[in-house]
Amino acid sequence: MFRYFCQVLLTKKWGISIKKESLSQINQGLKIPRDYYI
């Protein structure tokens, strides 16, 4: 159960950072589509 909880937290954390990264890339005019699956 604890392991699953950690996995969910990590996935959310990565999802947020990836969204920020892709947003900043779009703002810079670099449209690089990236799909991350954990």
mmCIF file of the N, C-alpha and C atoms, coordinates in Angstrom:
data_MODEL
# 
_entry.id   MODEL 
# 
loop_
_atom_site.group_PDB 
_atom_site.id 
_atom_site.type_symbol 
_atom_site.label_atom_id 
_atom_site.label_alt_id 
_atom_site.label_comp_id 
_atom_site.label_asym_id 
_atom_site.label_entity_id 
_atom_site.label_seq_id 
_atom_site.pdbx_PDB_ins_code 
_atom_site.Cartn_x 
_atom_site.Cartn_y 
_atom_site.Cartn_z 
_atom_site.occupancy 
_atom_site.B_iso_or_equiv 
_atom_site.pdbx_formal_charge 
_atom_site.auth_seq_id 
_atom_site.auth_comp_id 
_atom_site.auth_asym_id 
_atom_site.auth_atom_id 
_atom_site.pdbx_PDB_model_num 
ATOM 1   N N  . MET A 1 1  ? 0.833 -1.204 0.000   1.00 0.00 ? 1  MET A N  1 
ATOM 2   C CA . MET A 1 1  ? 0.000 0.000  0.000   1.00 0.00 ? 1  MET A CA 1 
ATOM 3   C C  . MET A 1 1  ? 0.869 1.257  0.000   1.00 0.00 ? 1  MET A C  1 
ATOM 4   N N  . PHE A 1 2  ? 1.872 1.265  0.860   1.00 0.00 ? 2  PHE A N  1 
ATOM 5   C CA . PHE A 1 2  ? 2.779 2.419  0.934   1.00 0.00 ? 2  PHE A CA 1 
ATOM 6   C C  . PHE A 1 2  ? 3.519 2.601  -0.383  1.00 0.00 ? 2  PHE A C  1 
ATOM 7   N N  . ARG A 1 3  ? 3.900 1.479  -0.981  1.00 0.00 ? 3  ARG A N  1 
ATOM 8   C CA . ARG A 1 3  ? 4.627 1.514  -2.247  1.00 0.00 ? 3  ARG A CA 1 
ATOM 9   C C  . ARG A 1 3  ? 3.763 2.139  -3.343  1.00 0.00 ? 3  ARG A C  1 
ATOM 10  N N  . TYR A 1 4  ? 2.500 1.737  -3.362  1.00 0.00 ? 4  TYR A N  1 
ATOM 11  C CA . TYR A 1 4  ? 1.565 2.264  -4.352  1.00 0.00 ? 4  TYR A CA 1 
ATOM 12  C C  . TYR A 1 4  ? 1.387 3.768  -4.170  1.00 0.00 ? 4  TYR A C  1 
ATOM 13  N N  . PHE A 1 5  ? 1.295 4.189  -2.900  1.00 0.00 ? 5  PHE A N  1 
ATOM 14  C CA . PHE A 1 5  ? 1.140 5.615  -2.582  1.00 0.00 ? 5  PHE A CA 1 
ATOM 15  C C  . PHE A 1 5  ? 2.330 6.410  -3.105  1.00 0.00 ? 5  PHE A C  1 
ATOM 16  N N  . CYS A 1 6  ? 3.528 5.899  -2.902  1.00 0.00 ? 6  CYS A N  1 
ATOM 17  C CA . CYS A 1 6  ? 4.750 6.565  -3.380  1.00 0.00 ? 6  CYS A CA 1 
ATOM 18  C C  . CYS A 1 6  ? 4.741 6.654  -4.903  1.00 0.00 ? 6  CYS A C  1 
ATOM 19  N N  . GLN A 1 7  ? 4.301 5.575  -5.540  1.00 0.00 ? 7  GLN A N  1 
ATOM 20  C CA . GLN A 1 7  ? 4.277 5.547  -7.003  1.00 0.00 ? 7  GLN A CA 1 
ATOM 21  C C  . GLN A 1 7  ? 3.329 6.620  -7.539  1.00 0.00 ? 7  GLN A C  1 
ATOM 22  N N  . VAL A 1 8  ? 2.183 6.765  -6.894  1.00 0.00 ? 8  VAL A N  1 
ATOM 23  C CA . VAL A 1 8  ? 1.211 7.776  -7.314  1.00 0.00 ? 8  VAL A CA 1 
ATOM 24  C C  . VAL A 1 8  ? 1.795 9.170  -7.139  1.00 0.00 ? 8  VAL A C  1 
ATOM 25  N N  . LEU A 1 9  ? 2.457 9.399  -6.005  1.00 0.00 ? 9  LEU A N  1 
ATOM 26  C CA . LEU A 1 9  ? 3.073 10.704 -5.747  1.00 0.00 ? 9  LEU A CA 1 
ATOM 27  C C  . LEU A 1 9  ? 4.125 11.013 -6.799  1.00 0.00 ? 9  LEU A C  1 
ATOM 28  N N  . LEU A 1 10 ? 4.975 10.039 -7.100  1.00 0.00 ? 10 LEU A N  1 
ATOM 29  C CA . LEU A 1 10 ? 6.035 10.230 -8.087  1.00 0.00 ? 10 LEU A CA 1 
ATOM 30  C C  . LEU A 1 10 ? 5.443 10.538 -9.455  1.00 0.00 ? 10 LEU A C  1 
ATOM 31  N N  . THR A 1 11 ? 4.398 9.801  -9.816  1.00 0.00 ? 11 THR A N  1 
ATOM 32  C CA . THR A 1 11 ? 3.770 10.009 -11.119 1.00 0.00 ? 11 THR A CA 1 
ATOM 33  C C  . THR A 1 11 ? 3.206 11.416 -11.227 1.00 0.00 ? 11 THR A C  1 
ATOM 34  N N  . LYS A 1 12 ? 2.545 11.879 -10.166 1.00 0.00 ? 12 LYS A N  1 
ATOM 35  C CA . LYS A 1 12 ? 1.988 13.239 -10.179 1.00 0.00 ? 12 LYS A CA 1 
ATOM 36  C C  . LYS A 1 12 ? 3.104 14.266 -10.266 1.00 0.00 ? 12 LYS A C  1 
ATOM 37  N N  . LYS A 1 13 ? 4.169 14.048 -9.499  1.00 0.00 ? 13 LYS A N  1 
ATOM 38  C CA . LYS A 1 13 ? 5.298 14.977 -9.481  1.00 0.00 ? 13 LYS A CA 1 
ATOM 39  C C  . LYS A 1 13 ? 5.903 15.089 -10.881 1.00 0.00 ? 13 LYS A C  1 
ATOM 40  N N  . TRP A 1 14 ? 6.149 13.935 -11.512 1.00 0.00 ? 14 TRP A N  1 
ATOM 41  C CA . TRP A 1 14 ? 6.729 13.933 -12.861 1.00 0.00 ? 14 TRP A CA 1 
ATOM 42  C C  . TRP A 1 14 ? 5.774 14.573 -13.862 1.00 0.00 ? 14 TRP A C  1 
ATOM 43  N N  . GLY A 1 15 ? 4.487 14.282 -13.701 1.00 0.00 ? 15 GLY A N  1 
ATOM 44  C CA . GLY A 1 15 ? 3.493 14.842 -14.619 1.00 0.00 ? 15 GLY A CA 1 
ATOM 45  C C  . GLY A 1 15 ? 3.492 16.358 -14.585 1.00 0.00 ? 15 GLY A C  1 
ATOM 46  N N  . ILE A 1 16 ? 3.585 16.921 -13.366 1.00 0.00 ? 16 ILE A N  1 
ATOM 47  C CA . ILE A 1 16 ? 3.605 18.377 -13.209 1.00 0.00 ? 16 ILE A CA 1 
ATOM 48  C C  . ILE A 1 16 ? 4.861 18.962 -13.836 1.00 0.00 ? 16 ILE A C  1 
ATOM 49  N N  . SER A 1 17 ? 6.014 18.351 -13.567 1.00 0.00 ? 17 SER A N  1 
ATOM 50  C CA . SER A 1 17 ? 7.275 18.893 -14.094 1.00 0.00 ? 17 SER A CA 1 
ATOM 51  C C  . SER A 1 17 ? 7.319 18.775 -15.615 1.00 0.00 ? 17 SER A C  1 
ATOM 52  N N  . ILE A 1 18 ? 6.749 17.700 -16.151 1.00 0.00 ? 18 ILE A N  1 
ATOM 53  C CA . ILE A 1 18 ? 6.730 17.520 -17.604 1.00 0.00 ? 18 ILE A CA 1 
ATOM 54  C C  . ILE A 1 18 ? 5.808 18.560 -18.241 1.00 0.00 ? 18 ILE A C  1 
ATOM 55  N N  . LYS A 1 19 ? 4.684 18.836 -17.587 1.00 0.00 ? 19 LYS A N  1 
ATOM 56  C CA . LYS A 1 19 ? 3.773 19.861 -18.109 1.00 0.00 ? 19 LYS A CA 1 
ATOM 57  C C  . LYS A 1 19 ? 4.462 21.210 -18.139 1.00 0.00 ? 19 LYS A C  1 
ATOM 58  N N  . LYS A 1 20 ? 5.165 21.549 -17.061 1.00 0.00 ? 20 LYS A N  1 
ATOM 59  C CA . LYS A 1 20 ? 5.877 22.826 -16.997 1.00 0.00 ? 20 LYS A CA 1 
ATOM 60  C C  . LYS A 1 20 ? 6.931 22.892 -18.093 1.00 0.00 ? 20 LYS A C  1 
ATOM 61  N N  . GLU A 1 21 ? 7.649 21.790 -18.286 1.00 0.00 ? 21 GLU A N  1 
ATOM 62  C CA . GLU A 1 21 ? 8.714 21.753 -19.287 1.00 0.00 ? 21 GLU A CA 1 
ATOM 63  C C  . GLU A 1 21 ? 8.134 21.957 -20.680 1.00 0.00 ? 21 GLU A C  1 
ATOM 64  N N  . SER A 1 22 ? 7.054 21.247 -20.990 1.00 0.00 ? 22 SER A N  1 
ATOM 65  C CA . SER A 1 22 ? 6.462 21.352 -22.321 1.00 0.00 ? 22 SER A CA 1 
ATOM 66  C C  . SER A 1 22 ? 5.861 22.737 -22.531 1.00 0.00 ? 22 SER A C  1 
ATOM 67  N N  . LEU A 1 23 ? 5.297 23.323 -21.466 1.00 0.00 ? 23 LEU A N  1 
ATOM 68  C CA . LEU A 1 23 ? 4.749 24.676 -21.578 1.00 0.00 ? 23 LEU A CA 1 
ATOM 69  C C  . LEU A 1 23 ? 5.846 25.679 -21.877 1.00 0.00 ? 23 LEU A C  1 
ATOM 70  N N  . SER A 1 24 ? 6.971 25.554 -21.194 1.00 0.00 ? 24 SER A N  1 
ATOM 71  C CA . SER A 1 24 ? 8.073 26.490 -21.414 1.00 0.00 ? 24 SER A CA 1 
ATOM 72  C C  . SER A 1 24 ? 8.638 26.316 -22.820 1.00 0.00 ? 24 SER A C  1 
ATOM 73  N N  . GLN A 1 25 ? 8.653 25.084 -23.322 1.00 0.00 ? 25 GLN A N  1 
ATOM 74  C CA . GLN A 1 25 ? 9.149 24.840 -24.677 1.00 0.00 ? 25 GLN A CA 1 
ATOM 75  C C  . GLN A 1 25 ? 8.221 25.472 -25.705 1.00 0.00 ? 25 GLN A C  1 
ATOM 76  N N  . ILE A 1 26 ? 6.916 25.364 -25.468 1.00 0.00 ? 26 ILE A N  1 
ATOM 77  C CA . ILE A 1 26 ? 5.947 25.960 -26.387 1.00 0.00 ? 26 ILE A CA 1 
ATOM 78  C C  . ILE A 1 26 ? 6.091 27.474 -26.367 1.00 0.00 ? 26 ILE A C  1 
ATOM 79  N N  . ASN A 1 27 ? 6.322 28.025 -25.179 1.00 0.00 ? 27 ASN A N  1 
ATOM 80  C CA . ASN A 1 27 ? 6.494 29.475 -25.047 1.00 0.00 ? 27 ASN A CA 1 
ATOM 81  C C  . ASN A 1 27 ? 7.726 29.940 -25.809 1.00 0.00 ? 27 ASN A C  1 
ATOM 82  N N  . GLN A 1 28 ? 8.742 29.093 -25.865 1.00 0.00 ? 28 GLN A N  1 
ATOM 83  C CA . GLN A 1 28 ? 9.972 29.442 -26.571 1.00 0.00 ? 28 GLN A CA 1 
ATOM 84  C C  . GLN A 1 28 ? 9.838 29.194 -28.074 1.00 0.00 ? 28 GLN A C  1 
ATOM 85  N N  . GLY A 1 29 ? 8.732 28.582 -28.476 1.00 0.00 ? 29 GLY A N  1 
ATOM 86  C CA . GLY A 1 29 ? 8.517 28.330 -29.889 1.00 0.00 ? 29 GLY A CA 1 
ATOM 87  C C  . GLY A 1 29 ? 9.064 26.981 -30.327 1.00 0.00 ? 29 GLY A C  1 
ATOM 88  N N  . LEU A 1 30 ? 9.475 26.172 -29.359 1.00 0.00 ? 30 LEU A N  1 
ATOM 89  C CA . LEU A 1 30 ? 9.976 24.833 -29.693 1.00 0.00 ? 30 LEU A CA 1 
ATOM 90  C C  . LEU A 1 30 ? 8.880 23.828 -29.380 1.00 0.00 ? 30 LEU A C  1 
ATOM 91  N N  . LYS A 1 31 ? 8.167 23.433 -30.413 1.00 0.00 ? 31 LYS A N  1 
ATOM 92  C CA . LYS A 1 31 ? 7.076 22.493 -30.189 1.00 0.00 ? 31 LYS A CA 1 
ATOM 93  C C  . LYS A 1 31 ? 7.600 21.074 -30.365 1.00 0.00 ? 31 LYS A C  1 
ATOM 94  N N  . ILE A 1 32 ? 7.962 20.480 -29.240 1.00 0.00 ? 32 ILE A N  1 
ATOM 95  C CA . ILE A 1 32 ? 8.475 19.109 -29.259 1.00 0.00 ? 32 ILE A CA 1 
ATOM 96  C C  . ILE A 1 32 ? 7.491 18.224 -28.502 1.00 0.00 ? 32 ILE A C  1 
ATOM 97  N N  . PRO A 1 33 ? 6.719 17.421 -29.217 1.00 0.00 ? 33 PRO A N  1 
ATOM 98  C CA . PRO A 1 33 ? 5.765 16.547 -28.532 1.00 0.00 ? 33 PRO A CA 1 
ATOM 99  C C  . PRO A 1 33 ? 6.486 15.432 -27.784 1.00 0.00 ? 33 PRO A C  1 
ATOM 100 N N  . ARG A 1 34 ? 6.163 15.290 -26.521 1.00 0.00 ? 34 ARG A N  1 
ATOM 101 C CA . ARG A 1 34 ? 6.779 14.227 -25.718 1.00 0.00 ? 34 ARG A CA 1 
ATOM 102 C C  . ARG A 1 34 ? 5.706 13.511 -24.923 1.00 0.00 ? 34 ARG A C  1 
ATOM 103 N N  . ASP A 1 35 ? 5.760 12.204 -24.942 1.00 0.00 ? 35 ASP A N  1 
ATOM 104 C CA . ASP A 1 35 ? 4.833 11.408 -24.146 1.00 0.00 ? 35 ASP A CA 1 
ATOM 105 C C  . ASP A 1 35 ? 5.630 10.530 -23.199 1.00 0.00 ? 35 ASP A C  1 
ATOM 106 N N  . TYR A 1 36 ? 5.364 10.713 -21.908 1.00 0.00 ? 36 TYR A N  1 
ATOM 107 C CA . TYR A 1 36 ? 6.034 9.893  -20.904 1.00 0.00 ? 36 TYR A CA 1 
ATOM 108 C C  . TYR A 1 36 ? 5.021 8.972  -20.252 1.00 0.00 ? 36 TYR A C  1 
ATOM 109 N N  . TYR A 1 37 ? 5.328 7.695  -20.246 1.00 0.00 ? 37 TYR A N  1 
ATOM 110 C CA . TYR A 1 37 ? 4.471 6.733  -19.558 1.00 0.00 ? 37 TYR A CA 1 
ATOM 111 C C  . TYR A 1 37 ? 5.289 5.992  -18.526 1.00 0.00 ? 37 TYR A C  1 
ATOM 112 N N  . ILE A 1 38 ? 4.804 6.008  -17.282 1.00 0.00 ? 38 ILE A N  1 
ATOM 113 C CA . ILE A 1 38 ? 5.521 5.325  -16.206 1.00 0.00 ? 38 ILE A CA 1 
ATOM 114 C C  . ILE A 1 38 ? 4.802 4.030  -15.896 1.00 0.00 ? 38 ILE A C  1 
# 
